[in-house]
Amino acid sequence: MTTVHPLPTAAALQARLVEVLQPTQLEVIDESAAHAGHAGANAQGYGTHFRVRIASPLFEGKGRVARHRLVYDALDDFVAQGLHALAIEVL
C-alpha cells in the first residue's frame, strides 16, 4: 500500500526551517503557479516550486554551499511530497 502525502505548503516548509535552523529572517514563497507546464509542476499550481529567503546564526562561518546544504537537509522530507525545485537566497 502506497502512502499518499499532501503537497508541501509554504507554511509547512517555514515551520520546518524555523524548527531546524532558527532563522532571524525567513520568507518562504510558493512559486509553483509560475512554473505551470514545466518539468515537476503539477495541475494544482502549488506545492512544487518554492523560493526561500533565509538568515540564520547557524550559517555563521560557513560558505554558500554549506549554507544551502543546511536548508536542503532541513527540507529533504518534502521531496517525497512533491517538492521539485527550491531556490535559496541566503541573507
N, C-alpha and C positions, 0 to 999 in steps of 0.2 A: 504494500500500500504506500503510495507516494503522499508525502505531506505537502500541502499547498500553503505557501506563506503569502501574506498580503504584501502588496508592493510597498517598498520603503517610502517613508514620508520625510519631509524636511524636519518635522518635529522629532521623529524617531532618531534621525541622524544627529540632530542637535543635542538631544538628550544623551546619546552615547558619547559624543565628543566632550560634553560638559563633565560627564562621569569619569572619563578616562584621562582627558588632557587638561582639565581645569582651566579653560581659556579665560583670558582677561578681555578678549574681544572675540565675538563669534557671529557669523552670519551664514546661514545655510539657505541656498536658493535652489528651488526645483526648476530647472531649465528644460525639462522634458518636452514641453509643448513646442519649443523652438526647434526640436530635432525630429519632428514628425516625418516619417518616410526614410529616415536614416537608419543605419545598422544599429540594432539594440533598442530602438524606440518601440513603443507599443501603441495600440489603438486608443488606450485610455488617455494618453497625453500627459502622464505624470509617473513618477517613481523610477525613472531610468537614468536621467542625466541631472547631476547636481553640481553646483559651484559652492565651495566652502572658502570663506574668508576667516582666518583664524590667527590669533596671537595667544601664545601660551608660555608660561615660565619654563615649561618642560623643553622648550625649543632652545633655551639659552646654551650657547657653546656648541650647537650642532649646525652642520651645514644644511643646505637646501634639500638635498636628497634624504638625509636623515630625518629632517622635519616632515617631509612628505611621507616617508615610511611610517612615522608615528601615526599620521592621520589615516593612511591606508590600513594599517594594522588595526586601528580602533574601529574601522567600519567594515572590516572583512566579512563579517556575518551577513551583511546586507547584499553581497554579491549573489548569494543563493536566492535572495528575494527579488532579484531583478535589477539591482544597481549595475548599470552598464558603463557609465562614464562619470568621472569625478575630476573636476577642475579645482585645483587647490591654489589659493592665494595666501601666502604666509605674510602676516602684517608685522 
